[in-house]
Amino acid sequence: MASDLMRDQEGMEYVGFWARTGATIIDWILLLAIITPLVVSIYGWEYFNAESGWLAGPADFLISWVFPAVATVMFWAYKRATPGKMVVSAQI
């Protein structure tokens, strides 16, 4: 079993720091492009000026916290990579 694991890892090459950083930036840009219009449509532009704390309400929690986590796990499960990692040809 250990030899199978070693054989599988031999053909893999680790992605470097800058490629991973670029992939993360791409992922955040895509998430912001989805999250921002949703939050603005519900809370308005005052959402960004609010000094009320971390959450503006239950929709904010779902859109800003739950959706990104679920989307990331779904991409990992079905594509083995987030969109940013796909751009730099990386897999988890």
Order of alpha helices (4+ residues) and beta strands (2+ residues): alpha-alpha-alpha-alpha-alpha
